[in-house]
């Protein structure tokens, strides 16, 4: 795995954060009733909370999908190969970029489902941010996953529950090998289902539930 493929996640995420704070773009949703999306490339299936829609018009190759709320709040799901062995190291790699933008990250805390949770203050701006950091092993190597919530301060506490919802419903599978690669995913990495008590019948899996449909993303 080349070092150059391990860098873009933090870099593009920092840029995406800056652009999102500067103002919303014209990203459009997959569909007004679509709440499920799977990325074969990244081996991820994402479910949006009620009231949120999905957009694949992210502008960044490492950003799998954006979840959009009518009040302008956003949740991004980013994934990329990484050299970081754990979420704490992944955050340390991203911290310098956040500080360079005059963003102030808090002391990391344990978040939903083993994610590392970091609140980020943006002085002189009306937005607040929370990021969830996660690192998992795949047959293609380590994969970094970062979920980022960006919301106005007045709506932030309400939408942190939506961020936890996305983290808890996130489903992992083996990412597809890069085009032209002969390397196949290893068979030892299991598919991880959502936490206990959540079944596909109520929308807990990538393919179950109502009000949405599974759409392949081969980007």
C-alpha positions in Angstrom: 0.0 0.0 0.0 1.6 3.3 -1.1 2.0 6.1 1.4 0.3 8.5 -0.9 -3.0 6.5 -0.6 -2.9 6.9 3.2 -2.9 10.7 3.3 -6.0 12.0 1.5 -8.6 11.2 4.2 -7.5 13.7 6.7 -6.5 16.2 4.0 -9.7 16.2 2.1 -11.7 16.0 5.3 -10.1 19.2 6.6 -10.8 20.9 3.3 -14.4 19.7 3.3 -14.8 21.0 6.8 -13.6 24.4 5.8 -15.9 24.6 2.7 -18.9 23.4 4.8 -18.3 26.1 7.4 -17.9 28.7 4.6 -21.4 27.9 3.4 -23.6 25.2 1.8 -23.2 24.1 -1.8 -25.9 22.8 -4.1 -25.4 19.1 -3.3 -28.6 17.1 -4.1 -29.9 14.0 -2.5 -30.0 10.6 -4.1 -33.8 10.7 -3.7 -36.3 12.3 -1.3 -37.2 8.9 0.2 -33.8 7.1 -0.1 -32.3 6.4 3.4 -29.9 3.5 2.5 -26.7 3.5 0.5 -24.0 0.9 0.1 -20.4 1.5 -1.2 -18.9 -1.6 -2.7 -15.6 0.3 -3.1 -15.3 1.1 0.6 -17.3 -1.9 2.0 -19.7 0.3 3.9 -23.5 0.5 4.1 -25.0 3.7 5.5 -28.5 4.4 6.8 -29.8 8.0 7.2 -31.9 8.9 10.2 -35.5 9.9 9.6 -35.7 13.4 8.2 -32.2 13.2 6.5 -31.5 12.6 2.9 -28.4 11.2 1.1 -26.2 12.9 -1.4 -23.3 11.4 -3.4 -22.3 14.8 -4.8 -19.5 15.2 -2.3 -16.7 16.6 -4.3 -14.1 14.4 -2.5 -13.1 10.9 -3.4 -12.7 9.8 0.2 -16.2 11.2 1.2 -18.5 8.2 0.6 -21.7 10.2 1.2 -23.2 13.3 2.7 -26.4 13.2 4.9 -28.3 16.4 4.6 -30.9 17.9 6.9 -33.5 20.6 5.9 -32.0 23.0 8.4 -28.6 22.9 6.7 -26.9 20.5 9.0 -24.7 17.8 7.5 -23.1 14.5 8.3 -20.3 13.3 6.1 -19.0 9.7 6.0 -15.4 9.5 4.8 -13.2 6.4 4.3 -9.7 5.7 3.1 -6.7 3.4 3.6 -4.6 4.4 6.5 -1.3 3.7 8.3 -2.9 4.5 11.7 -3.3 1.5 13.9 -6.1 2.9 16.0 -8.6 5.8 16.2 -6.4 7.9 18.6 -3.5 7.8 16.2 -5.8 8.7 13.3 -7.1 11.7 15.2 -3.5 12.8 16.0 -2.7 12.7 12.3 -5.7 14.9 11.6 -5.3 17.3 14.5 -2.6 19.4 12.9 -4.8 20.2 9.9 -7.7 21.2 12.2 -5.5 23.5 14.2 -4.1 25.1 11.0 -7.7 26.2 10.2 -8.0 27.7 13.7 -10.4 25.0 14.7 -10.1 23.9 18.4 -10.6 20.1 19.0 -11.6 18.9 22.4 -10.0 16.1 24.4 -11.2 12.9 22.6 -13.8 10.8 24.3 -15.1 7.3 23.8 -18.1 7.5 21.4 -20.7 5.2 20.0 -19.7 1.7 19.1 -16.0 2.1 19.7 -15.6 5.3 17.7 -13.4 8.1 19.2 -15.5 11.3 19.6 -14.1 14.8 19.3 -16.0 18.1 19.5 -14.5 20.9 17.5 -15.1 24.6 18.2 -15.0 27.0 15.3 -14.4 30.5 16.7 -16.2 33.4 15.1 -18.5 31.0 13.2 -22.1 29.9 14.0 -21.3 26.2 13.4 -20.3 23.4 15.7 -18.7 20.1 14.7 -18.3 16.7 16.1 -16.1 14.0 14.5 -16.2 10.2 15.2 -12.9 8.4 14.3 -12.7 4.6 13.7 -10.0 2.3 12.3 -10.8 -1.3 11.1 -8.8 -4.1 9.6 -9.8 -5.4 6.1 -8.2 -7.8 3.6 -6.7 -4.8 1.9 -5.2 -3.3 5.0 -6.3 -0.8 7.6 -9.2 1.5 6.8 -9.9 4.8 8.4 -13.5 6.0 8.8 -14.5 9.5 10.0 -18.0 10.7 10.5 -18.4 14.5 10.8 -21.4 16.4 12.0 -21.6 20.1 11.1 -24.6 22.0 12.5 -25.5 25.4 13.8 -25.0 25.8 17.5 -28.7 26.0 18.2 -29.3 22.6 16.5 -26.1 20.8 17.5 -27.3 19.0 20.6 -30.4 17.7 18.7 -28.3 16.3 15.8 -25.7 14.6 17.8 -28.3 11.8 18.2 -28.4 11.6 14.4 -24.6 11.2 14.3 -24.8 8.3 16.8 -27.6 6.8 14.8 -25.4 6.7 11.7 -22.5 5.2 13.6 -24.6 2.5 15.2 -26.3 1.5 11.9 -23.1 1.5 9.9 -22.5 -1.9 8.4 -19.0 -3.1 7.4 -18.1 -5.6 4.7 -14.9 -6.2 2.7 -14.0 -3.3 0.4 -13.7 -4.1 -3.3 -10.1 -4.4 -4.6 -9.0 -1.5 -6.8 -9.6 -1.8 -10.5 -7.0 -4.0 -12.1 -5.8 -5.4 -8.8 -5.3 -9.1 -8.4 -5.5 -8.8 -4.6 -8.6 -10.3 -3.1 -10.1 -9.4 0.3 -9.0 -11.8 3.0 -11.6 -14.2 4.3 -10.8 -13.7 8.0 -12.4 -10.2 8.3 -16.0 -10.8 9.4 -19.0 -8.7 8.4 -20.1 -6.6 11.4 -23.8 -6.3 12.0 -25.3 -3.4 13.9 -25.4 -3.6 17.7 -27.7 -6.2 19.4 -31.4 -5.5 19.6 -31.4 -4.0 16.1 -32.8 -6.2 13.3 -33.2 -5.8 9.6 -37.0 -5.6 10.0 -36.8 -2.1 11.5 -34.2 -0.8 9.1 -31.2 -1.8 11.1 -29.4 -3.5 8.2 -28.3 -2.0 4.9 -31.0 -3.9 3.0 -33.9 -3.9 5.4 -36.4 -1.4 6.6 -38.8 0.8 4.8 -38.6 4.3 3.4 -35.4 3.6 1.5 -33.7 1.4 -0.9 -30.2 -0.1 -1.4 -28.2 1.6 -4.1 -24.8 0.4 -5.2 -22.0 3.0 -5.3 -19.0 1.8 -7.4 -17.1 5.1 -7.2 
